[in-house]
Amino acid sequence: MMKIAEKSRVALGFFRIDDKSKKEINNMFVSAMDTGINFFDHADMYGGNHKCEARFGESLDISDDVREKIFIQTKCGIRNGVYGSYYDSSKEHILDRVDGSLKALQTDYLDYLLLHRPDTLIEGEEVGEAFDQLYSSGKVRKFGVSNFTPSQLEYLQKYCNQKLCINQVQLSVVHSPIIDSGLNMNTFFDGGIDRDGGTLEYSRLNDITLQAWSPLQYGWFEGVFLGSEKYSDLNKELNLLADRYNVDPITISIAWILRHPAKIQALIGTTNPERIEKCAKAMEILLTREEWYHLYILAGHRIL
C-alpha cells in the first residue's frame, strides 16, 4: 500500500530516550505530530542493541491508520566488539539487525533503512542481496546511507536494484563543508577544500535527499552554537531575525537549513516538546537570500 502522506522537512531523532518514561516518549511523539513532524529517525545502536527503538515501540500504541501517515527510519552497520567499535555491512548482519529493529519498534515494516557509516570492507553484492530480500519481503520500503561520499554511493548503487534515496550528513550554519567547497571553488581558501567529493551537487543531480544531523552543533560534537560566546555575532543576528519572524532563534537556525533548494531535511534530537514545536515552525519560515548569506558569513564562512 503506497503512502499518501508526505514526509516532513524536519525529522525527529529518538537517540536520547533510553532513560525516558513512556509518558515522556509519548509526549515527544504527540508534540511532533501536532506540529507537522511525521518522520522519525532511529538506529539499532542508539542506547545499545535496539534499546531506544524498544523504548519507542513499547511507549506508543500506533494504530494502522496512524502508521500509514508516518515515516519510520532506522540505521545499521555499527557494531561493538572486543576491541571497540567497527563497521559491518554484511548481508547476514543487515538482515539480522532489521529483524531486531522491527521487533523493537513493534512495526511490520520500515519506511527507510540506512547504512550508518561507510564500511571499507563493504561488498556491494551482499548489500544488494540483503536489500532485495528486505524489499521483496515487505520489511523495508526504501533505502539509503549515512555519511557516504558520492563515489561510495555510486559503488553501492551499482549492486542495488532499489534506488538509494537518502544520505545523512552533518550540517549546520556553522558546520557546512558540503556548502563551503562549492562557494570557494578554484581558490586557495580553506573553505575551497573538497572534503566530500561534491556531496551536495551529487545529491541534487540524483534526487537524493540529504538529512542534516547535528543542525545546531559546531565542530565534531564540540558544542551547540546557540548562545555560544564563540559565535556572538551570529547569535545576535539569529536573535534579530527571530524577532523579525516572531519565532525562537532555534527556529531560524533550522530554517537556514530548510532554505536551501536541495530540500534538505533537518534531523533534530531534542526530547523537549516545546523545543520540538520551535523546530517544527522552521517549516513555515522562508529566509531571504540576503538573510541566508548574512548568517552564513557571520558563522565564520566567506564568500568571494
N, C-alpha and C positions, 0 to 999 in steps of 0.2 A: 504494500500500500504506500503510495507516494505522499509525502507531507505537503500540505498546502501552506504551512507556516513558513515564514522567512526567518532565518537566524538573525539574532540581534547583533548590532555592531559592537556592543560591549558584552563580553563573556565573563562569567563569574567562576573563579577557580576555588576548589574546595580542598586546598592542600594544607590548611591550618585548622582543621576541625577535629583532629583526633582527641582533643580534650574538651570538646564542646558537648553540651547536653542535647538531647533530642529536640527540646524546645528551642534552643538557640539555633540549631541547624534548620529547623522548620521555619523559624523567623527569617533566616537568611534567604531561604528559597521563596517564601511568600513575598518578601520585600522585593526580591529580584523580579518575580513575575508581575507584581503590581506596578513596577516601573518600566516594564517592557523588555527586561532581560530574560531570554528563554534559552540561552546557550550556557552549558555547564561543563567545566573542564576538570578532569581528574588525571591521575596516573597511578599505576599499580604500586609504585614505591612511596607515595605520599603517606606519611605516618608509619610506613614499613609494612610490606606484604599485604597490600589491599586494605589497610586499616581505615584510611579516610574514605575509601569507596564504600566500605562496610558501614561506617557511621552514617554516610549519606543514605544508603539503601535502607537501613533499619530505622531511620528517623523520619522518613517520608512515606506517605501512603499515596502513591501516584496512580491515578486511575488510567485506564487505557485511553480515554479521551484526552486527558492531560498529556500523557506520554507522547501522543502523536503531535502535540503542539510544542514540544520542547526538543532540544538537541543535547545529547549526552556524548561527551568525547572523553576518551582516556588514552594513555600513552604507556608504552612498554619498551624494554630494551636495556634498562639499567639494573644491574644486579649487585648484590653484596656477597662477597666471598671471603675466604680465609684471609686473603691478602688485601682486602678492601673492595672498593667498587670496581666494576668492569662492565663492558657492554656485551650484549648478547642479542643478535638479530637472527638467530637460527629459527628454522621452521618450528621445531619442537617447542622452543621457548615461547615464541609468539602465540602459538595455539594454546599452550598451557595457561599463559597469562590472560588471554582473552576469556577463557572459561572461568578463571578465577575472578576476573573483573565483572563478568555477567552475574555470577553468583553473589558477589559482594554488593553490587549496585542494585540487585533484585530487579533486573530487566532482561528481556529476551533478546535484545539486540543493542548494539552501539551505533550511533549515527556516524561517528568518526573514530578511527583508530590511527594513532600516530606512532612512528618510531621515535623514541625520546631523544636520542643523540646519534650522530654518525658513528658507525662501527667500522673500523678499518678492516676487520675480519669478515665483513658482510659478504654474503654470497647471494647475489641478486636472484638466482634461480630459486633458492629456498624461500626467500621472502615472497616472490611471485606466487609460488605454490601455496604458501600459507594464506596469502591474501585471496587467491582464487577459492580456496576451501572455505574461508570465512565468509566470503561474499555469496557463494553458491548455497551455503547452509543458512543464510539469512542472519548470521550473527553480527556482521558488520556491513553497513551500507556504503560508507565512503572511507577513503584512506588518505594519509598524509604523513608528514615528517615534522621534526622539530630540530632547529639549529643546523640544517643542511645547506651546503653551498649549491649553486646551480649545477655544477658538474656532478656532484654526488646525487642530486635529484635526477639528472639525465641518466646516470648509470642505473639507478634503481628503476626508473620508469621503463627502461629497455626490457625489463623482465616482468613488468606488471601489466596485466590486461586492464586493470582498473586505473583510472587517472588519479595521480597524486595531486590533491587539490588544496592542501593546506601546508604551510610551513610556519612554525612558531619561531620567532626570533626576538632577541632583546631589543627594545626600542623605547625611548622616551625623548623629550625635547632636549635633554642633556646628553643622553647616550644614543647617538644617532649615526654610527658609522655607515649604515646602509644608505643614508642620505648624503652624508658628507663627501664620500668619494665621487659621487656624480657631480656635485656642485663645484668641486675643486679639481675636476678632471684636467690633466695635462699641466699640472703645476708642481712645484716642489714643496707646497704646503703640506703639513702633516695630514690634514683632512683629505688630501687627494690620494692617500694610500688606499689601494683597493684591497680590503681585508676579506671580502666575501664573494668575489667573482661576479659582482653585479646582481646580487640577490633581488633588489627592488625591481630593477628593469626586467629581469628574467621572469619574475612573478607576474608582472603586468603583461608581458608578451604571451605568457602561457596560462593566463586565467587561474593563477594560484593565489589563494587568499593568504595574506600574511597576518599572523596573530602576534601582537606586541605583548611580550611578557615583561614584567617589572616596569610598567609605564610611568612609575613615579620615582624610580631609582636612578642614581648616578654611579658610574663605575661598575665594578663587578661586585655587587652586593655591598657597596661601601656606605650606603645610606639613602634616605629619601631627600630629594632636593627641596621639597616644600618646607618652608620655614628655616632652611639651612642658611647660615651666615656665609657659606661659600658661594651662594648664588643670591645675594641680597638684591642685585639689580633685577634679576629675573623674577624674584618673588614680589618686588614692588610692582612690576608690570602685570604679573598674574593677579595681584590684588586689585589693580586699577581696572583690568578687563572684567574681573569678577563683579565689580561694582557696576560696570557698564552694562553687563548682560544680566545682572541681578541673580548671580549664582555664586558658588563657592570656588576658590582658586583650584581645588582639585578637579572641578568640572572643566575649567579652562585647560588644565593640563591634559585631560583625556580628550577634550575637543581638538587639541592641537594634533593629536594622532589621527583622529577621525577625519580631519580636514583634508588629508592627503587623498588625491583622486584614485590612488591604488585601492581604496576601500578597505583599508587595514582594520582589523578588529583589535580592540583593546582588551587585554585579559587582566582583570583586576583580581586581587586576592584578599580584600578586606572581609572581615567577618562581622562588621558593624552595619546593621540595617540602614542607619542614617547615612553612612558613607556610601553604601550601595546606591541609595537614591541619588546622592550627589553625583556619583559617577555616571549613572544612567541618564541624567539630564544632559550630559555631553552630546547625546544623540540628537538633541534639539538645537544645538549651537552650531553655527557655521561661521567660523572666523574668516575675516577678510584676508586677502593675500598679504597686505601690509602688516596686519596683526600677526599672522603666522610667521613671516620672516623676521619681524622685530623680536618675537620670543626666541626664535632660533639663534639670532645674533646675541641676545642677552644671556643665552645659555652657554656662551663661550665659543660659538662657531663663527665662521667668517663666510662672507660671500664676496665675490670679486667686484 
